[in-house]
Amino acid sequence: SAYRLCIMRKLPSVLARTLISGTSGSPGLPDMSEVRMKLRDIVGASTNWRDHVQAMQERKALHTLLAKRQEDLPPRRMKDSYLEVILPLGSQPEIREKYLNVHNSVRFGRILEDLDSLGVLICYTHTKQEMQPRSPLSIVTALVDKINLCQKIIHPDCDIKFTGNVSWVGKTSMEVKMHMLQLHDGDYSPVLDATFVMVARDPENKRPAFVNPLIPESPEEEEIFKQGELNKTRRIDFSTASLLKMAPTAEERNIVHDIFLNTLDTRQEGEGTVSFQSRKLPPNSVWMEDAKLKALQICHPEERNIFNRIFGGFLMRKAFELGWATACSYGGSRPFIVSVDDIMFQKPVEVGSLLLLSGQVCYTENSYIQVRVHSEVYNANTREHHTTNIFHFTFISENEVPQVVPKTYGGKYPIKSMLYLDGKRHFTAVMKEI
């Protein structure tokens, strides 16, 4: 099974002691509703949609509070941004309904929303100016680097604790590491580790803005900071080697060619006259074009974030739920999420947009299903489509699943081969992690 024993990433000793001491009840910890209220206070966002234009206008005056150089900002420590937040599913049953799925476990899409909100608040805590109740920064999610789970089931009737802190800082970006634990028999046990990258922009969310530098205070913190640098390098290398920029490797070309040879139908024509179009599906396989689902979402004001764009956590939840449904319909049994990785937020989604989501099974291996969800907005006035996000989810099914097979070497089908290879790359990267 892919579910490793969750070994908590090395935390600074002060943070680790705080984690270990977490026990039943967690008195005094804020909950997720308080996290969202705090974010609105920090930005000065209106809770009334009709007032949002005025609220955004008022933020323009905060431009004068922006630092001209990063050196002008006081350095911060990792423990300065450390937060613990409770999700009291056990002690406050009235909030369970929102988090419950049909299998009587917790909806993972709701957890994605909570991680997104907490990550933003952690960054605002890191960049807080002592004398200023409102922040001049617009902090938004740029990337979900990875979320690895070590529990198949998240129980709907046990308290959950989220912890996290800023783990690396660039000039205008911050990496945030978060952990989720669930209460069992008086102790909190690990459920998942998450790494997000947030970017700081000016009050109008138009240009990058500087953030406080981060000073590691111990060898453990030095190691965490160094890992943040390595993560950045790995992302650049992965992007540079993207199939959108470089041809597949020799090994990948051989994989695609082998798939092509295995799907040639030699029964209909003589061996010397087999055409590229004569194709047959191998046993226990599914054509990739038959392994997809689509969804449409109208983006209402209810789903807006503190900057009156559509909340990134909402987009993640909708994409995850479509990805789960795609994996479920493909495997014919309940899939469990193993990993989320490399979610890039390319464009903001405006309130009122038509959001088109497309889920595609792009790679399978044994019981694993790799699903890619493509998100785009459609502007009814200009009739233009724009990609906003690509989501990558790794699921494990209860049973072994059919092999997904791209049609290759003809017409539009090489696109499916590239999706297959991209899915295989993501799956391989996930397997290395877990």
Contacts in CASP RR format, 6 or more apart in sequence:
PFRMAT RR
TARGET T0000
AUTHOR 0000-0000-0000
METHOD contacts of the structure
MODEL  1
SAYRLCIMRKLPSVLARTLISGTSGSPGLPDMSEVRMKLRDIVGASTNWR
DHVQAMQERKALHTLLAKRQEDLPPRRMKDSYLEVILPLGSQPEIREKYL
NVHNSVRFGRILEDLDSLGVLICYTHTKQEMQPRSPLSIVTALVDKINLC
QKIIHPDCDIKFTGNVSWVGKTSMEVKMHMLQLHDGDYSPVLDATFVMVA
RDPENKRPAFVNPLIPESPEEEEIFKQGELNKTRRIDFSTASLLKMAPTA
EERNIVHDIFLNTLDTRQEGEGTVSFQSRKLPPNSVWMEDAKLKALQICH
PEERNIFNRIFGGFLMRKAFELGWATACSYGGSRPFIVSVDDIMFQKPVE
VGSLLLLSGQVCYTENSYIQVRVHSEVYNANTREHHTTNIFHFTFISENE
VPQVVPKTYGGKYPIKSMLYLDGKRHFTAVMKEI
1 396 0 8 1.000
2 338 0 8 1.000
2 339 0 8 1.000
2 368 0 8 1.000
2 394 0 8 1.000
2 396 0 8 1.000
2 431 0 8 1.000
2 434 0 8 1.000
3 149 0 8 1.000
3 150 0 8 1.000
3 151 0 8 1.000
3 152 0 8 1.000
3 338 0 8 1.000
3 434 0 8 1.000
4 150 0 8 1.000
4 434 0 8 1.000
5 150 0 8 1.000
6 150 0 8 1.000
6 151 0 8 1.000
6 189 0 8 1.000
6 190 0 8 1.000
6 191 0 8 1.000
6 192 0 8 1.000
6 193 0 8 1.000
8 16 0 8 1.000
8 19 0 8 1.000
8 179 0 8 1.000
8 190 0 8 1.000
8 193 0 8 1.000
9 177 0 8 1.000
9 179 0 8 1.000
9 193 0 8 1.000
9 224 0 8 1.000
10 220 0 8 1.000
10 223 0 8 1.000
10 224 0 8 1.000
11 19 0 8 1.000
11 220 0 8 1.000
11 224 0 8 1.000
12 78 0 8 1.000
12 79 0 8 1.000
12 217 0 8 1.000
12 218 0 8 1.000
12 220 0 8 1.000
12 221 0 8 1.000
12 224 0 8 1.000
13 218 0 8 1.000
13 220 0 8 1.000
14 79 0 8 1.000
14 82 0 8 1.000
15 78 0 8 1.000
15 79 0 8 1.000
15 82 0 8 1.000
15 163 0 8 1.000
15 164 0 8 1.000
15 165 0 8 1.000
18 82 0 8 1.000
18 84 0 8 1.000
18 163 0 8 1.000
19 163 0 8 1.000
19 179 0 8 1.000
19 181 0 8 1.000
19 188 0 8 1.000
22 161 0 8 1.000
22 187 0 8 1.000
22 188 0 8 1.000
23 186 0 8 1.000
23 187 0 8 1.000
23 188 0 8 1.000
24 159 0 8 1.000
24 183 0 8 1.000
24 186 0 8 1.000
25 86 0 8 1.000
25 91 0 8 1.000
25 159 0 8 1.000
25 183 0 8 1.000
26 84 0 8 1.000
26 86 0 8 1.000
26 159 0 8 1.000
26 161 0 8 1.000
29 84 0 8 1.000
29 85 0 8 1.000
29 86 0 8 1.000
29 161 0 8 1.000
30 38 0 8 1.000
30 85 0 8 1.000
30 86 0 8 1.000
31 85 0 8 1.000
31 86 0 8 1.000
31 87 0 8 1.000
31 88 0 8 1.000
32 85 0 8 1.000
32 87 0 8 1.000
32 114 0 8 1.000
32 117 0 8 1.000
32 118 0 8 1.000
34 85 0 8 1.000
35 85 0 8 1.000
35 114 0 8 1.000
35 117 0 8 1.000
35 118 0 8 1.000
35 121 0 8 1.000
36 117 0 8 1.000
38 121 0 8 1.000
39 45 0 8 1.000
39 117 0 8 1.000
39 120 0 8 1.000
39 121 0 8 1.000
39 124 0 8 1.000
39 306 0 8 1.000
40 47 0 8 1.000
40 306 0 8 1.000
41 133 0 8 1.000
41 134 0 8 1.000
42 121 0 8 1.000
42 124 0 8 1.000
42 133 0 8 1.000
42 134 0 8 1.000
42 135 0 8 1.000
43 59 0 8 1.000
43 134 0 8 1.000
43 135 0 8 1.000
43 138 0 8 1.000
43 306 0 8 1.000
43 307 0 8 1.000
44 55 0 8 1.000
44 58 0 8 1.000
44 59 0 8 1.000
44 134 0 8 1.000
44 306 0 8 1.000
45 52 0 8 1.000
45 55 0 8 1.000
45 306 0 8 1.000
45 307 0 8 1.000
45 308 0 8 1.000
46 52 0 8 1.000
46 54 0 8 1.000
46 55 0 8 1.000
49 301 0 8 1.000
49 304 0 8 1.000
52 304 0 8 1.000
52 308 0 8 1.000
55 308 0 8 1.000
56 204 0 8 1.000
56 307 0 8 1.000
56 308 0 8 1.000
59 136 0 8 1.000
59 203 0 8 1.000
59 204 0 8 1.000
60 203 0 8 1.000
60 204 0 8 1.000
61 203 0 8 1.000
62 134 0 8 1.000
62 135 0 8 1.000
62 136 0 8 1.000
62 203 0 8 1.000
63 136 0 8 1.000
63 202 0 8 1.000
63 203 0 8 1.000
64 136 0 8 1.000
65 129 0 8 1.000
65 132 0 8 1.000
65 136 0 8 1.000
66 136 0 8 1.000
66 137 0 8 1.000
66 202 0 8 1.000
66 203 0 8 1.000
66 209 0 8 1.000
66 210 0 8 1.000
67 73 0 8 1.000
67 209 0 8 1.000
67 210 0 8 1.000
68 210 0 8 1.000
69 210 0 8 1.000
70 171 0 8 1.000
70 210 0 8 1.000
70 211 0 8 1.000
70 212 0 8 1.000
70 213 0 8 1.000
72 210 0 8 1.000
73 127 0 8 1.000
73 210 0 8 1.000
73 211 0 8 1.000
73 212 0 8 1.000
73 213 0 8 1.000
74 212 0 8 1.000
75 212 0 8 1.000
75 213 0 8 1.000
75 214 0 8 1.000
75 215 0 8 1.000
76 126 0 8 1.000
76 127 0 8 1.000
76 166 0 8 1.000
76 212 0 8 1.000
76 213 0 8 1.000
76 214 0 8 1.000
76 215 0 8 1.000
77 214 0 8 1.000
77 215 0 8 1.000
77 217 0 8 1.000
78 165 0 8 1.000
78 166 0 8 1.000
78 167 0 8 1.000
78 214 0 8 1.000
78 216 0 8 1.000
78 217 0 8 1.000
78 221 0 8 1.000
78 224 0 8 1.000
79 165 0 8 1.000
79 217 0 8 1.000
80 125 0 8 1.000
80 126 0 8 1.000
81 122 0 8 1.000
81 123 0 8 1.000
81 125 0 8 1.000
81 126 0 8 1.000
81 164 0 8 1.000
81 165 0 8 1.000
81 166 0 8 1.000
82 163 0 8 1.000
82 164 0 8 1.000
82 165 0 8 1.000
83 118 0 8 1.000
83 121 0 8 1.000
83 122 0 8 1.000
83 125 0 8 1.000
83 162 0 8 1.000
83 163 0 8 1.000
83 164 0 8 1.000
83 165 0 8 1.000
84 161 0 8 1.000
84 162 0 8 1.000
84 163 0 8 1.000
84 164 0 8 1.000
85 114 0 8 1.000
85 118 0 8 1.000
85 161 0 8 1.000
85 162 0 8 1.000
85 163 0 8 1.000
86 159 0 8 1.000
86 160 0 8 1.000
86 161 0 8 1.000
86 162 0 8 1.000
87 95 0 8 1.000
87 99 0 8 1.000
87 114 0 8 1.000
87 159 0 8 1.000
87 160 0 8 1.000
87 161 0 8 1.000
87 162 0 8 1.000
88 95 0 8 1.000
88 159 0 8 1.000
89 95 0 8 1.000
89 96 0 8 1.000
89 99 0 8 1.000
89 106 0 8 1.000
89 155 0 8 1.000
89 156 0 8 1.000
89 157 0 8 1.000
89 158 0 8 1.000
89 159 0 8 1.000
89 160 0 8 1.000
90 96 0 8 1.000
90 157 0 8 1.000
90 158 0 8 1.000
90 159 0 8 1.000
90 183 0 8 1.000
91 159 0 8 1.000
93 157 0 8 1.000
96 156 0 8 1.000
96 157 0 8 1.000
98 110 0 8 1.000
99 106 0 8 1.000
99 107 0 8 1.000
99 110 0 8 1.000
99 156 0 8 1.000
100 106 0 8 1.000
100 107 0 8 1.000
100 156 0 8 1.000
101 107 0 8 1.000
103 334 0 8 1.000
104 156 0 8 1.000
105 153 0 8 1.000
105 154 0 8 1.000
105 155 0 8 1.000
105 156 0 8 1.000
106 154 0 8 1.000
106 155 0 8 1.000
106 156 0 8 1.000
106 160 0 8 1.000
107 317 0 8 1.000
108 154 0 8 1.000
108 320 0 8 1.000
108 324 0 8 1.000
108 337 0 8 1.000
109 316 0 8 1.000
109 317 0 8 1.000
109 320 0 8 1.000
109 321 0 8 1.000
110 317 0 8 1.000
111 154 0 8 1.000
111 180 0 8 1.000
111 192 0 8 1.000
112 147 0 8 1.000
112 313 0 8 1.000
112 316 0 8 1.000
112 317 0 8 1.000
112 320 0 8 1.000
112 340 0 8 1.000
113 311 0 8 1.000
113 313 0 8 1.000
113 314 0 8 1.000
113 316 0 8 1.000
113 317 0 8 1.000
114 162 0 8 1.000
115 147 0 8 1.000
115 162 0 8 1.000
115 178 0 8 1.000
115 180 0 8 1.000
115 194 0 8 1.000
115 196 0 8 1.000
115 313 0 8 1.000
116 141 0 8 1.000
116 196 0 8 1.000
116 311 0 8 1.000
116 312 0 8 1.000
116 313 0 8 1.000
116 316 0 8 1.000
117 313 0 8 1.000
118 162 0 8 1.000
118 164 0 8 1.000
118 178 0 8 1.000
119 141 0 8 1.000
119 164 0 8 1.000
119 176 0 8 1.000
119 178 0 8 1.000
119 196 0 8 1.000
119 198 0 8 1.000
120 139 0 8 1.000
120 140 0 8 1.000
120 141 0 8 1.000
120 198 0 8 1.000
122 164 0 8 1.000
122 165 0 8 1.000
122 166 0 8 1.000
122 176 0 8 1.000
122 178 0 8 1.000
123 139 0 8 1.000
123 166 0 8 1.000
123 174 0 8 1.000
123 176 0 8 1.000
123 198 0 8 1.000
123 200 0 8 1.000
123 211 0 8 1.000
124 135 0 8 1.000
124 137 0 8 1.000
124 139 0 8 1.000
126 166 0 8 1.000
126 169 0 8 1.000
126 174 0 8 1.000
126 211 0 8 1.000
126 212 0 8 1.000
126 214 0 8 1.000
127 135 0 8 1.000
127 137 0 8 1.000
127 139 0 8 1.000
127 200 0 8 1.000
127 211 0 8 1.000
127 212 0 8 1.000
128 135 0 8 1.000
129 135 0 8 1.000
136 202 0 8 1.000
136 203 0 8 1.000
136 209 0 8 1.000
137 200 0 8 1.000
137 201 0 8 1.000
137 202 0 8 1.000
137 203 0 8 1.000
137 209 0 8 1.000
137 211 0 8 1.000
138 200 0 8 1.000
138 201 0 8 1.000
138 202 0 8 1.000
138 203 0 8 1.000
138 204 0 8 1.000
138 205 0 8 1.000
138 209 0 8 1.000
138 307 0 8 1.000
139 174 0 8 1.000
139 198 0 8 1.000
139 199 0 8 1.000
139 200 0 8 1.000
139 201 0 8 1.000
140 198 0 8 1.000
140 199 0 8 1.000
140 201 0 8 1.000
140 205 0 8 1.000
140 307 0 8 1.000
140 345 0 8 1.000
140 348 0 8 1.000
141 196 0 8 1.000
141 197 0 8 1.000
141 198 0 8 1.000
141 312 0 8 1.000
141 313 0 8 1.000
141 345 0 8 1.000
142 173 0 8 1.000
142 197 0 8 1.000
142 198 0 8 1.000
142 199 0 8 1.000
142 344 0 8 1.000
142 345 0 8 1.000
143 196 0 8 1.000
143 197 0 8 1.000
143 235 0 8 1.000
143 342 0 8 1.000
143 343 0 8 1.000
143 344 0 8 1.000
143 345 0 8 1.000
144 194 0 8 1.000
144 195 0 8 1.000
144 196 0 8 1.000
144 197 0 8 1.000
144 316 0 8 1.000
144 340 0 8 1.000
144 341 0 8 1.000
144 342 0 8 1.000
144 343 0 8 1.000
145 175 0 8 1.000
145 195 0 8 1.000
145 196 0 8 1.000
145 197 0 8 1.000
145 231 0 8 1.000
145 235 0 8 1.000
145 341 0 8 1.000
145 342 0 8 1.000
146 194 0 8 1.000
146 195 0 8 1.000
146 339 0 8 1.000
146 340 0 8 1.000
146 341 0 8 1.000
146 342 0 8 1.000
146 433 0 8 1.000
147 192 0 8 1.000
147 193 0 8 1.000
147 194 0 8 1.000
147 195 0 8 1.000
147 339 0 8 1.000
147 340 0 8 1.000
147 341 0 8 1.000
148 192 0 8 1.000
148 193 0 8 1.000
148 194 0 8 1.000
148 338 0 8 1.000
148 339 0 8 1.000
148 430 0 8 1.000
148 433 0 8 1.000
148 434 0 8 1.000
149 191 0 8 1.000
149 192 0 8 1.000
149 337 0 8 1.000
149 338 0 8 1.000
149 339 0 8 1.000
150 190 0 8 1.000
150 191 0 8 1.000
150 192 0 8 1.000
151 182 0 8 1.000
151 189 0 8 1.000
151 190 0 8 1.000
151 191 0 8 1.000
151 192 0 8 1.000
152 336 0 8 1.000
154 160 0 8 1.000
154 182 0 8 1.000
154 191 0 8 1.000
155 182 0 8 1.000
155 184 0 8 1.000
158 182 0 8 1.000
158 183 0 8 1.000
158 184 0 8 1.000
159 182 0 8 1.000
159 183 0 8 1.000
160 180 0 8 1.000
160 181 0 8 1.000
160 182 0 8 1.000
160 183 0 8 1.000
160 191 0 8 1.000
161 180 0 8 1.000
161 181 0 8 1.000
161 182 0 8 1.000
161 183 0 8 1.000
161 188 0 8 1.000
162 178 0 8 1.000
162 179 0 8 1.000
162 180 0 8 1.000
163 178 0 8 1.000
163 179 0 8 1.000
163 181 0 8 1.000
164 176 0 8 1.000
164 177 0 8 1.000
164 178 0 8 1.000
164 179 0 8 1.000
165 176 0 8 1.000
165 177 0 8 1.000
166 174 0 8 1.000
166 175 0 8 1.000
166 176 0 8 1.000
166 214 0 8 1.000
167 175 0 8 1.000
167 176 0 8 1.000
167 177 0 8 1.000
167 195 0 8 1.000
167 224 0 8 1.000
167 225 0 8 1.000
167 227 0 8 1.000
167 228 0 8 1.000
168 174 0 8 1.000
168 175 0 8 1.000
168 214 0 8 1.000
168 224 0 8 1.000
168 225 0 8 1.000
168 227 0 8 1.000
168 228 0 8 1.000
168 229 0 8 1.000
168 231 0 8 1.000
168 232 0 8 1.000
169 175 0 8 1.000
169 211 0 8 1.000
169 212 0 8 1.000
169 213 0 8 1.000
169 214 0 8 1.000
170 211 0 8 1.000
170 213 0 8 1.000
171 208 0 8 1.000
171 210 0 8 1.000
171 211 0 8 1.000
172 199 0 8 1.000
172 200 0 8 1.000
172 201 0 8 1.000
172 208 0 8 1.000
172 209 0 8 1.000
172 210 0 8 1.000
172 211 0 8 1.000
173 197 0 8 1.000
173 198 0 8 1.000
173 199 0 8 1.000
173 200 0 8 1.000
173 211 0 8 1.000
174 197 0 8 1.000
174 198 0 8 1.000
174 199 0 8 1.000
174 200 0 8 1.000
174 211 0 8 1.000
174 214 0 8 1.000
175 195 0 8 1.000
175 196 0 8 1.000
175 197 0 8 1.000
175 198 0 8 1.000
175 228 0 8 1.000
175 231 0 8 1.000
175 232 0 8 1.000
176 195 0 8 1.000
176 196 0 8 1.000
176 197 0 8 1.000
176 198 0 8 1.000
177 193 0 8 1.000
177 194 0 8 1.000
177 195 0 8 1.000
177 224 0 8 1.000
178 193 0 8 1.000
178 194 0 8 1.000
178 195 0 8 1.000
178 196 0 8 1.000
179 190 0 8 1.000
179 192 0 8 1.000
179 193 0 8 1.000
179 194 0 8 1.000
180 190 0 8 1.000
180 191 0 8 1.000
180 192 0 8 1.000
180 194 0 8 1.000
181 188 0 8 1.000
181 189 0 8 1.000
181 190 0 8 1.000
181 191 0 8 1.000
182 188 0 8 1.000
182 189 0 8 1.000
182 191 0 8 1.000
195 231 0 8 1.000
199 208 0 8 1.000
200 208 0 8 1.000
200 209 0 8 1.000
200 210 0 8 1.000
200 211 0 8 1.000
201 207 0 8 1.000
201 208 0 8 1.000
201 209 0 8 1.000
202 208 0 8 1.000
202 209 0 8 1.000
205 307 0 8 1.000
205 309 0 8 1.000
205 348 0 8 1.000
214 225 0 8 1.000
216 222 0 8 1.000
216 224 0 8 1.000
216 225 0 8 1.000
235 342 0 8 1.000
238 342 0 8 1.000
238 429 0 8 1.000
239 245 0 8 1.000
240 246 0 8 1.000
243 418 0 8 1.000
243 421 0 8 1.000
243 422 0 8 1.000
247 253 0 8 1.000
248 256 0 8 1.000
248 418 0 8 1.000
248 421 0 8 1.000
252 421 0 8 1.000
252 424 0 8 1.000
255 421 0 8 1.000
255 424 0 8 1.000
256 406 0 8 1.000
256 408 0 8 1.000
256 417 0 8 1.000
256 420 0 8 1.000
256 421 0 8 1.000
259 405 0 8 1.000
259 406 0 8 1.000
259 408 0 8 1.000
259 417 0 8 1.000
259 420 0 8 1.000
260 408 0 8 1.000
260 409 0 8 1.000
262 282 0 8 1.000
263 279 0 8 1.000
263 280 0 8 1.000
263 281 0 8 1.000
263 282 0 8 1.000
263 405 0 8 1.000
263 407 0 8 1.000
263 408 0 8 1.000
264 274 0 8 1.000
264 278 0 8 1.000
264 279 0 8 1.000
264 280 0 8 1.000
265 274 0 8 1.000
265 278 0 8 1.000
265 279 0 8 1.000
265 280 0 8 1.000
266 274 0 8 1.000
266 278 0 8 1.000
267 280 0 8 1.000
268 278 0 8 1.000
269 275 0 8 1.000
269 278 0 8 1.000
276 409 0 8 1.000
276 410 0 8 1.000
277 410 0 8 1.000
279 407 0 8 1.000
281 287 0 8 1.000
281 405 0 8 1.000
282 403 0 8 1.000
282 405 0 8 1.000
284 402 0 8 1.000
284 403 0 8 1.000
285 402 0 8 1.000
285 403 0 8 1.000
285 404 0 8 1.000
285 405 0 8 1.000
286 330 0 8 1.000
286 361 0 8 1.000
286 402 0 8 1.000
286 403 0 8 1.000
286 404 0 8 1.000
286 405 0 8 1.000
287 404 0 8 1.000
287 405 0 8 1.000
287 406 0 8 1.000
287 407 0 8 1.000
288 360 0 8 1.000
288 361 0 8 1.000
288 362 0 8 1.000
288 404 0 8 1.000
288 405 0 8 1.000
288 406 0 8 1.000
288 407 0 8 1.000
288 416 0 8 1.000
288 419 0 8 1.000
288 420 0 8 1.000
289 407 0 8 1.000
289 416 0 8 1.000
291 326 0 8 1.000
291 330 0 8 1.000
291 360 0 8 1.000
291 361 0 8 1.000
291 404 0 8 1.000
292 326 0 8 1.000
292 358 0 8 1.000
292 359 0 8 1.000
292 360 0 8 1.000
292 361 0 8 1.000
293 322 0 8 1.000
293 323 0 8 1.000
293 325 0 8 1.000
293 326 0 8 1.000
293 329 0 8 1.000
293 358 0 8 1.000
293 359 0 8 1.000
294 356 0 8 1.000
294 357 0 8 1.000
294 358 0 8 1.000
294 359 0 8 1.000
295 318 0 8 1.000
295 322 0 8 1.000
295 356 0 8 1.000
295 357 0 8 1.000
295 358 0 8 1.000
296 354 0 8 1.000
296 355 0 8 1.000
296 356 0 8 1.000
296 357 0 8 1.000
297 318 0 8 1.000
297 354 0 8 1.000
297 355 0 8 1.000
297 357 0 8 1.000
298 352 0 8 1.000
298 354 0 8 1.000
298 355 0 8 1.000
299 310 0 8 1.000
299 349 0 8 1.000
299 350 0 8 1.000
299 351 0 8 1.000
299 352 0 8 1.000
299 353 0 8 1.000
299 354 0 8 1.000
299 355 0 8 1.000
300 351 0 8 1.000
300 352 0 8 1.000
301 351 0 8 1.000
303 310 0 8 1.000
303 311 0 8 1.000
303 314 0 8 1.000
303 351 0 8 1.000
304 310 0 8 1.000
304 311 0 8 1.000
304 351 0 8 1.000
305 311 0 8 1.000
305 312 0 8 1.000
308 351 0 8 1.000
309 348 0 8 1.000
309 349 0 8 1.000
309 350 0 8 1.000
309 351 0 8 1.000
310 348 0 8 1.000
310 349 0 8 1.000
310 350 0 8 1.000
310 351 0 8 1.000
310 353 0 8 1.000
310 355 0 8 1.000
312 345 0 8 1.000
312 349 0 8 1.000
315 349 0 8 1.000
315 355 0 8 1.000
315 375 0 8 1.000
315 388 0 8 1.000
315 389 0 8 1.000
316 343 0 8 1.000
316 391 0 8 1.000
318 355 0 8 1.000
318 357 0 8 1.000
319 343 0 8 1.000
319 357 0 8 1.000
319 373 0 8 1.000
319 375 0 8 1.000
319 389 0 8 1.000
319 391 0 8 1.000
320 337 0 8 1.000
320 340 0 8 1.000
320 373 0 8 1.000
320 391 0 8 1.000
320 393 0 8 1.000
322 357 0 8 1.000
322 359 0 8 1.000
322 373 0 8 1.000
323 359 0 8 1.000
323 371 0 8 1.000
323 373 0 8 1.000
323 391 0 8 1.000
323 393 0 8 1.000
323 395 0 8 1.000
324 335 0 8 1.000
324 337 0 8 1.000
324 393 0 8 1.000
324 395 0 8 1.000
326 359 0 8 1.000
326 360 0 8 1.000
326 361 0 8 1.000
326 371 0 8 1.000
326 373 0 8 1.000
327 335 0 8 1.000
327 361 0 8 1.000
327 369 0 8 1.000
327 371 0 8 1.000
327 393 0 8 1.000
327 395 0 8 1.000
327 397 0 8 1.000
328 334 0 8 1.000
328 335 0 8 1.000
330 361 0 8 1.000
330 364 0 8 1.000
330 369 0 8 1.000
330 401 0 8 1.000
330 402 0 8 1.000
330 404 0 8 1.000
331 369 0 8 1.000
331 397 0 8 1.000
331 399 0 8 1.000
331 401 0 8 1.000
331 402 0 8 1.000
332 397 0 8 1.000
332 399 0 8 1.000
332 401 0 8 1.000
333 397 0 8 1.000
333 398 0 8 1.000
333 399 0 8 1.000
334 397 0 8 1.000
334 398 0 8 1.000
335 369 0 8 1.000
335 395 0 8 1.000
335 396 0 8 1.000
335 397 0 8 1.000
335 398 0 8 1.000
336 395 0 8 1.000
336 396 0 8 1.000
336 397 0 8 1.000
337 393 0 8 1.000
337 394 0 8 1.000
337 395 0 8 1.000
338 368 0 8 1.000
338 394 0 8 1.000
338 395 0 8 1.000
338 396 0 8 1.000
338 430 0 8 1.000
338 434 0 8 1.000
339 393 0 8 1.000
339 394 0 8 1.000
339 430 0 8 1.000
339 433 0 8 1.000
339 434 0 8 1.000
340 391 0 8 1.000
340 392 0 8 1.000
340 393 0 8 1.000
340 394 0 8 1.000
341 392 0 8 1.000
341 394 0 8 1.000
341 426 0 8 1.000
341 429 0 8 1.000
341 430 0 8 1.000
342 390 0 8 1.000
342 392 0 8 1.000
342 426 0 8 1.000
343 389 0 8 1.000
343 390 0 8 1.000
343 391 0 8 1.000
343 392 0 8 1.000
344 389 0 8 1.000
344 390 0 8 1.000
345 388 0 8 1.000
345 389 0 8 1.000
346 387 0 8 1.000
346 388 0 8 1.000
346 389 0 8 1.000
346 390 0 8 1.000
347 377 0 8 1.000
347 386 0 8 1.000
347 387 0 8 1.000
347 388 0 8 1.000
348 388 0 8 1.000
349 355 0 8 1.000
349 377 0 8 1.000
349 388 0 8 1.000
350 377 0 8 1.000
353 377 0 8 1.000
353 378 0 8 1.000
353 379 0 8 1.000
354 377 0 8 1.000
354 378 0 8 1.000
354 379 0 8 1.000
354 380 0 8 1.000
355 375 0 8 1.000
355 376 0 8 1.000
355 377 0 8 1.000
355 378 0 8 1.000
355 388 0 8 1.000
356 375 0 8 1.000
356 376 0 8 1.000
356 377 0 8 1.000
356 378 0 8 1.000
356 385 0 8 1.000
357 373 0 8 1.000
357 374 0 8 1.000
357 375 0 8 1.000
358 373 0 8 1.000
358 374 0 8 1.000
358 375 0 8 1.000
359 371 0 8 1.000
359 372 0 8 1.000
359 373 0 8 1.000
359 374 0 8 1.000
360 371 0 8 1.000
360 372 0 8 1.000
360 373 0 8 1.000
360 374 0 8 1.000
360 419 0 8 1.000
361 369 0 8 1.000
361 370 0 8 1.000
361 371 0 8 1.000
361 404 0 8 1.000
362 370 0 8 1.000
362 371 0 8 1.000
362 372 0 8 1.000
362 404 0 8 1.000
362 419 0 8 1.000
362 420 0 8 1.000
362 422 0 8 1.000
362 423 0 8 1.000
363 370 0 8 1.000
363 404 0 8 1.000
363 420 0 8 1.000
363 423 0 8 1.000
363 424 0 8 1.000
363 426 0 8 1.000
363 427 0 8 1.000
364 370 0 8 1.000
364 401 0 8 1.000
364 402 0 8 1.000
364 403 0 8 1.000
364 404 0 8 1.000
365 427 0 8 1.000
366 400 0 8 1.000
366 401 0 8 1.000
367 396 0 8 1.000
367 397 0 8 1.000
367 398 0 8 1.000
367 399 0 8 1.000
367 400 0 8 1.000
367 401 0 8 1.000
368 394 0 8 1.000
368 395 0 8 1.000
368 396 0 8 1.000
368 397 0 8 1.000
368 401 0 8 1.000
368 427 0 8 1.000
369 394 0 8 1.000
369 395 0 8 1.000
369 396 0 8 1.000
369 397 0 8 1.000
369 401 0 8 1.000
370 392 0 8 1.000
370 393 0 8 1.000
370 394 0 8 1.000
370 395 0 8 1.000
370 423 0 8 1.000
370 424 0 8 1.000
370 426 0 8 1.000
370 427 0 8 1.000
371 392 0 8 1.000
371 393 0 8 1.000
371 394 0 8 1.000
371 395 0 8 1.000
372 390 0 8 1.000
372 391 0 8 1.000
372 392 0 8 1.000
372 393 0 8 1.000
372 419 0 8 1.000
372 422 0 8 1.000
372 423 0 8 1.000
372 426 0 8 1.000
373 389 0 8 1.000
373 390 0 8 1.000
373 391 0 8 1.000
373 393 0 8 1.000
374 387 0 8 1.000
374 389 0 8 1.000
374 390 0 8 1.000
374 391 0 8 1.000
375 387 0 8 1.000
375 388 0 8 1.000
375 389 0 8 1.000
375 390 0 8 1.000
375 391 0 8 1.000
376 385 0 8 1.000
376 386 0 8 1.000
376 387 0 8 1.000
376 388 0 8 1.000
377 385 0 8 1.000
377 386 0 8 1.000
377 388 0 8 1.000
378 384 0 8 1.000
378 385 0 8 1.000
379 385 0 8 1.000
379 386 0 8 1.000
392 423 0 8 1.000
392 426 0 8 1.000
394 426 0 8 1.000
394 427 0 8 1.000
394 430 0 8 1.000
404 420 0 8 1.000
406 413 0 8 1.000
406 416 0 8 1.000
406 417 0 8 1.000
406 419 0 8 1.000
406 420 0 8 1.000
407 413 0 8 1.000
407 416 0 8 1.000
408 414 0 8 1.000
408 416 0 8 1.000
408 417 0 8 1.000
END
